[in-house]
Amino acid sequence: MSTLPVIAAVDGSDDSLRALDWAVDAALGRGAPLRVVHVWQYAAAWTPPGVLVAGPPEPDEDEVLDQVRTHLEGRADRPVMEYVGMQGAPGAVLPELGSGAQLLVLGSRGRGGFASLLLGSNGMAAARDADCPVVVVPRPGREVHGEVPAGPGPRVVVGLQVDSPDETTLSFAFAEAALRGARVQVVAAYPWPPQAWASPGEFVPPVIDQDAVEDETRTLTEALLAPHRERHPDIDTESYVAPGDAAGHLVAASKNADLVVVGRHRRRLLSPARLLGSVAQAVLLHAASPVAVVPPTAPGE
């Protein structure tokens, strides 16, 4: 087990307390300490002149951390706990904490922003920029449309892009399933129908056999899963291969799932900035279960 802590970001909102409860269980399962972090944004560069700005609170006067302590009172099965108050912009500070954590856990929304937002800016920034996997815990009661066949019992769902797989994402999903005594459900989608354009405004349906595309996707999926099945023979694995939008299938599979795992985009030569990816972003916005966004394997590893 890694000695790096699980970090739970809190701000006093109900969303962050739900994420805290999830992080407590995650730390216990890993045998890791839990670091509870409150980032206090007490001043801003755009504060109007003449406005008196308070300084950061003393560590023993942080009302949010006091609220967390009260929330956890009476819970006997707690990991080793550490409470940390920091100052700065949460969207910048929280991703930086990922370099010293094995997992960063946040709620889907905090106190700020607009009530209609499905995911707060801090969660989006952490999922995009942190060096460790980031778990975003949604509000309960999210409705999802569509259906992906799944048996009873705990389940970890992972998205697999067969033409550009990332072993780190699959490894994380299998490790999570092992910790939870869950099975792994792999969702592999292929685009259909494909499109081909002969000239502007003219669409030519390609002559491609859909059954052949699906069979090839399934074959590649099974080949990519083989080494993980060998390393985890006690974990049941099921594959779901289907045409269409990968994000839609993953959101549908999130119903009653313990966790959905998606990978983050790799950096590219002409686009060196970190990218979350459209599939990961859509799953974060709409999944009914907690979502783990896993950073890609670094080049050369």
Buried (B, 14 or more C-beta within 10 A) or exposed (E): EEEBBBBBBBBBBEBBBBBBBBBBBBBBBBEBBBBBBBBBBEBEEEEEEEEEEEEBBEEEEBEBBBBBEEBBEEEEEEBEBEBBBBBBBBBEBBBBBBEEBBBBBBBBBBEEEEEEBEBBBBBBBBBBBBBBBBBBBBEEEBEBEEEBEBEEEEBBBBBBBBEEBBBBBBBBBBBBBBBBEBBBBBBBBBEEEEEEEEEEEEEEEEEEEEEEBBEBBBEBBBEBBEEBBEEBEEBBBEBBBBBEBBBBBBBBBBBEBBBBBBBBBBEEEEEEEBBBBEBBBBBBBBBBBBBBBBBBBEEEE
